[in-house]
């Protein structure tokens, strides 16, 4: 098992909502699988070096996850598969632009 680092945009960029859910993410080390499933159900995240400038000021969580559990996409992001409404496990490293 190798760990890969990713960046997930919290609450579609809403700082107010991100503050509400960051505590849950930190406490339980998990992310919720939402309904935006363009490439399939799961949590979407950017590779560290591929985050678009547009999102750099958005509320973000930096995390690690087992690279055997992800699907990579050529656009620079990956998906941790899961069912809508379920959680996927991560290891939180830090938050940015939340508080």
C-alpha positions in Angstrom: 0.0 0.0 0.0 1.3 3.4 -1.0 -0.3 6.6 0.2 -1.2 9.4 -2.2 -1.9 13.0 -1.2 -4.9 14.9 -2.5 -6.8 18.1 -2.1 -10.6 18.1 -1.9 -12.6 21.3 -2.3 -14.9 21.6 0.6 -18.6 22.4 0.2 -18.1 23.4 -3.5 -16.1 26.4 -2.2 -18.5 27.8 0.3 -16.5 28.9 3.4 -19.5 29.0 5.7 -20.5 25.5 4.9 -16.9 24.3 4.9 -16.5 25.5 8.5 -19.5 23.4 9.5 -18.3 20.2 8.0 -14.5 20.5 8.7 -15.0 19.4 12.3 -16.7 16.2 11.1 -14.0 15.6 8.6 -11.3 16.1 11.2 -12.9 14.1 13.9 -13.9 11.1 11.8 -11.2 11.2 9.1 -13.8 10.9 6.3 -15.4 12.6 3.4 -19.0 12.3 2.2 -19.8 10.9 -1.2 -22.0 13.6 -2.8 -24.3 13.6 -5.8 -22.0 15.2 -8.4 -21.0 12.0 -10.2 -19.7 13.0 -13.6 -17.3 10.0 -13.7 -19.1 7.8 -11.2 -20.0 8.0 -7.5 -17.2 8.9 -5.2 -15.2 11.7 -3.6 -13.2 13.8 -6.2 -9.9 15.3 -5.3 -7.0 17.0 -7.1 -3.4 15.8 -7.1 -1.3 18.3 -5.2 0.5 19.6 -8.3 -2.6 19.8 -10.5 -5.0 22.0 -8.4 -6.4 24.7 -10.7 -5.5 28.3 -9.8 -9.2 29.0 -9.7 -9.6 26.9 -6.6 -6.4 27.9 -4.6 -8.4 30.3 -2.4 -11.3 27.9 -1.8 -11.7 26.0 1.5 -9.7 22.8 1.0 -8.7 19.7 2.9 -5.3 18.2 2.3 -5.3 14.4 2.9 -3.7 11.0 2.3 -5.4 7.9 1.0 -4.3 4.5 -0.2 -3.5 4.8 -3.9 -5.0 1.3 -4.5 -8.5 2.7 -3.8 -8.5 5.5 -6.3 -9.2 6.0 -10.0 -6.9 8.5 -11.7 -8.1 10.9 -14.5 -5.9 12.6 -17.0 -7.3 16.1 -16.1 -5.3 16.0 -12.8 -7.9 14.7 -10.4 -8.8 11.4 -9.0 -11.9 9.7 -7.5 -12.2 7.6 -4.3 -15.2 5.4 -5.2 -18.1 5.1 -2.9 -21.9 5.0 -2.8 -23.8 8.3 -2.7 -24.5 9.2 0.9 -21.7 7.0 2.3 -18.3 8.1 3.6 -14.8 7.3 2.4 -11.9 7.1 4.8 -9.0 9.5 4.5 -6.2 10.7 6.8 -6.5 14.5 7.2 -3.2 16.4 6.9 -4.5 20.0 7.1 -7.2 22.4 6.1 -6.7 25.6 4.1 -8.8 28.7 3.8 -11.4 27.4 6.3 -10.8 29.4 9.4 
